[in-house]
Amino acid sequence: MDEHILTPSQLNTLARDLLEGAFPLVLVEGEIGNLSRPGSGHLYFTLKDARAQVRCALFKPKSQWLKFVPREGLRVLARGRLTLYEARGDYQLVLDSMEEAGEGALRRALDELKARLQAEGVFDPERKRALPAWPRRLAVLTSPSGAVIRDIVSVLRRRFPLVELDLLPVPVQGDNAASQIRTMLQRAIDCGRYDAILLARGGGSLEDLWAFNDEALARAVAASPIPIVSAIGHETDFSLSDFAADLRAPTPSAAAELLVPDRAALSARLDALHRRVANLQQHALRERSQRADRAFLRLQALRPQARLSALAQRAQQAHVRLAHAMQRRLERDRASLRHADSVLRASHPNRRIQQLRERLAALQGRPQALLARRLQHDALQLRGLARSLHAISPLATVARGYSILQHGDGRIVRSIGDAAVGDTLDARLHDGLLRVQVQAKP
């Protein structure tokens, strides 16, 4: 039994694992109670209904993203995971996000409608139209009271006062706002007066902006043949009209800036175009002036007197070139004659005979000298050969006290195997032969 005994911490750990495995992520709607805000920045409270409550914790990193201020009694929709605080054994809900309950329902409905329209292709970028570059008349669908229309008028007057602006008053919130906006939008489209249409409204809660999330209005905006700009709420607010419009602006003032060109930029562009036209005109004038000068010079060159002067000048220049060419030719001919005279003088017969005589006199003593040197050289060579032969002659060896043993037929005895006992041999000495007989071998 002891092996199944658990400590409180072990039991709480097992319970926490079971809770977290069985409830990975839950949505809980209830009323806030026992709200606590310690200095750490975390939020601790309970969510309760008429019969029960559950402890909740929303830690500081997540609590900073809340779009509302939690308070006692506020009904909220919380998203989180169920876990157990092991130190006290209390189970609680650790939240990832939280929103007001009514807004959460609206937002879920909005997300579902947006997904359906997007699947149908209502928001496809391919069907969106480009805004006109130079709009002449604009229609603004917004409330006639409030700062929105004043901001739009101010921006248009500052940027492009030439554009005509028609205010088409519509309610921007309420139960019947969506249908009235659709009716006014269709009138603006049918009249054919406008180059673009602007849907505008100031900021507000999701409920305040709900008229612009109407499905019929979004379809009407997407089907409009006139480009529509949507500027609903603040920069972080998005409505179905924004997605269906041809362009979404973060604010009504930004929409007015996107719809019309900037007067200062247009003025600068006009100045640049004027300078470009002036430069082109100056360039064209310079080019035509140069063409006129060239034509004048050609006309002057075609006159008879001018042609005669030119021909006379060319004839004079040719005469000078001819004189210079003749002078250079005479100088080359004279140089050639001088060279030929030198060659003839060098090859005269008397001079050649004298050179041969001098050469013959120089050669007369050369054969005897060459013969004497040759004989002397040959004698020295013979003496060297004689010394070499004497050095290797057997007679020279015999003269030093050695003898050469030979058989009677002249064969030389080089070892004891070449002679047998009883053989008669000749011993050649430097001064004669001795006849010897082999008596025994060792």
Secondary structure as UniProt FT lines:
FT   HELIX           2..4
FT   HELIX           8..22
FT   STRAND          26..36
FT   TURN            39..40
FT   STRAND          43..48
FT   STRAND          53..58
FT   HELIX           60..63
FT   TURN            64..65
FT   TURN            72..73
FT   STRAND          75..85
FT   TURN            86..89
FT   STRAND          90..100
FT   HELIX           101..120
FT   TURN            121..123
FT   HELIX           125..127
FT   STRAND          137..142
FT   HELIX           147..159
FT   TURN            161..162
FT   STRAND          164..169
FT   TURN            175..176
FT   HELIX           177..191
FT   STRAND          196..201
FT   TURN            206..209
FT   HELIX           210..213
FT   HELIX           215..223
FT   STRAND          228..232
FT   TURN            235..236
FT   HELIX           240..244
FT   STRAND          247..248
FT   HELIX           252..259
FT   HELIX           263..302
FT   HELIX           304..346
FT   HELIX           349..363
FT   TURN            364..365
FT   HELIX           366..392
FT   HELIX           394..399
FT   TURN            400..401
FT   STRAND          404..406
FT   TURN            408..409
FT   HELIX           416..418
FT   TURN            421..422
FT   STRAND          424..429
FT   TURN            430..431
FT   STRAND          432..437
//
